Amino acid sequence: MYEQSPVANLEIAPLPATERRHVLVIGAGLVGLASALWLQKAGHRVTVIDREPPLAGASYEQACSYGNACTIAPHSVLPVATPAIAWRVPAMLANPLGPLAIVWRYLPHLAPWLRAFVASSSKHEVERIAAVLSSLLMQADAAWRPLVHEAGAKALERRHGCLYLYKTEAQFQSAEPEMFFRERHGVALERLDVAAIRDLEPNLAPLYCRGVLFRDAYTFSSPKLLAFALAMVVGERGGTFVGGEASGLEMTGAGVRLRVGGDEILADHAVVAAGAWSGMLARQVGDSVLLDTERGYHVLFPRAGSLLTRPVCYPQHGFYMTPMADGLRAAGTVELGGLSAPPNPARTAMIRKGVEALLPGAGEATSEWLGFRPSMPDSLPVIGNSPTSPKVTFGHGHLGLTLAAITGRLVADIVSKRKPSIDLTPFRCQRFSHFGAKQK
Ligand SMILES: Cc1cc2nc3c(=O)[nH]c(=O)nc-3n(C[C@H](O)[C@H](O)[C@H](O)COP(=O)(O)OP(=O)(O)OC[C@H]3O[C@@H](n4cnc5c(N)ncnc54)[C@H](O)[C@@H]3O)c2cc1C
């Protein structure tokens, strides 16, 4: 276990009683839960709405927060769209099993998002995005600590870093510019040879030639348990959970109105933290957010949880192998194909095959999952008020586990009308409005 680096204190002072509000948080993924708890710490009253809130008996599987690779990843300063991406779009279309693939049928809906994605991939844009992203990532851990402490979830933390591996010297050398880029943006990393990798992870098949260890990365052994622990604290602090489909979000003179099932809920403010579904709620208040989804998969190997100590990723395979409380989760790959297409079993078969080769003894896989990762074209989250409805605040993004707590902290500042610690201009939801509205 590595020593924890010192972190800033992000604790928030409660507002005077006259400035406290009743806030609806739509979505009980980790972004919604972290927002709810930070809002409570600021003194607000929260009502959290979700199709299936993380309370006793819930499977929680529809939240993207359930099925991710469980890694707090301060090394993720590099956006998905990089300068080589425009050349790779034809390959993404041609190979439905590639680590980053586009589903043909979805292409007409994806066009504006894809144009913005390619426009975000210039060298200049990637530098700008990385600088912005690292300003958030630097505070990610500091924002998680008070929440984890309060939720009594410290035992879920595993601070052992995250390992990237390369099978050939040529692959490693071609990743070097990315590594220098990460270092320039403040990421601490250590280059490893075969012996050092074997010492760290002796159970891996010896297919690796070089590796990189990101020391500051860490995992939660179960994001589901983390969500349940956070929900419990939100409830203990007086928060209410409402189960059901939220719709009809609208501004009233004094605040907001929302329908959940047949009921209507009134409040002073709403936070839309509905992950990949947030775009639909944004449209209800007249906003067009160019949000889409990266469909990602995981496969669980229940007997392999003790074979690795930390998440291991061969970038050429496009998935992480993360040791967790209930086994080894192989999670990742990106499929741009919308929210309604069925899962593609060929993708999970590919992940299974990959794990069998990379980690002998992983055993049988017992379950598979498809989740919908919220995704803006520039890989930056949305954090900010609706341009049309000032009593509606959005919060969601691609790195939602890592950035949930700092997003929640900033959401609490916005709702409380306090100056946020970070300039939020790059995160505004309307930043791609000139690329056209998303219709689906
Ligand atoms: C395979 C994979 C691996 C990943 N690995 C990592 C990683 O290692 N590190 C990392 O930082 N991120 C990772 N991510 C991304 C991360 O999981 C997401 O960014 C994050 O979970 C998003 O959280 P959220 O709270 O915004 O959305 P969600 O977790 O999806 O929560 C949104 C909630 O809102 C509910 N909802 C939506 N609409 C409505 C409605 N109208 N009414 C009621 N309820 C509604 C949904 O049911 C859901 O419960 C990964 C994602 C995938 C798919």
The ligand as a Gaussian input file, in Angstrom:
#p B3LYP/6-31G(d) Opt

LIG

0 1
 C      -17.171000      -0.285000     -18.388000
 C      -17.010000       1.032000     -17.680000
 C      -15.873000       1.272000     -16.916000
 C      -15.710000       2.489000     -16.265000
 N      -14.633000       2.660000     -15.445000
 C      -14.479000       3.830000     -14.780000
 C      -13.384000       4.005000     -13.891000
 O      -12.597000       3.082000     -13.645000
 N      -13.244000       5.213000     -13.278000
 C      -14.136000       6.231000     -13.483000
 O      -13.942000       7.305000     -12.936000
 N      -15.212000       6.080000     -14.286000
 C      -15.414000       4.905000     -14.926000
 N      -16.512000       4.718000     -15.717000
 C      -17.483000       5.812000     -15.846000
 C      -18.379000       5.935000     -14.641000
 O      -18.873000       4.683000     -14.240000
 C      -19.529000       6.882000     -14.970000
 O      -18.993000       8.095000     -15.459000
 C      -20.351000       7.178000     -13.723000
 O      -20.803000       6.004000     -13.114000
 C      -21.524000       8.063000     -14.063000
 O      -22.213000       8.276000     -12.848000
 P      -23.563000       9.086000     -12.835000
 O      -23.964000       9.183000     -11.429000
 O      -23.411000      10.332000     -13.639000
 O      -24.568000       8.165000     -13.692000
 P      -25.229000       6.767000     -13.304000
 O      -24.371000       5.993000     -12.402000
 O      -25.652000       6.130000     -14.586000
 O      -26.499000       7.191000     -12.467000
 C      -27.602000       7.825000     -13.057000
 C      -28.856000       7.328000     -12.345000
 O      -29.963000       8.107000     -12.768000
 C      -31.067000       7.244000     -12.979000
 N      -31.983000       7.923000     -13.915000
 C      -31.706000       8.356000     -15.157000
 N      -32.779000       8.968000     -15.682000
 C      -33.743000       8.905000     -14.749000
 C      -35.085000       9.351000     -14.703000
 N      -35.642000      10.016000     -15.718000
 N      -35.811000       9.114000     -13.578000
 C      -35.262000       8.443000     -12.527000
 N      -33.990000       8.004000     -12.508000
 C      -33.243000       8.230000     -13.614000
 C      -30.433000       5.990000     -13.565000
 O      -31.295000       4.886000     -13.474000
 C      -29.199000       5.872000     -12.692000
 O      -29.449000       5.148000     -11.525000
 C      -16.703000       3.504000     -16.399000
 C      -17.853000       3.269000     -17.155000
 C      -18.010000       2.044000     -17.781000
 C      -19.263000       1.772000     -18.558000

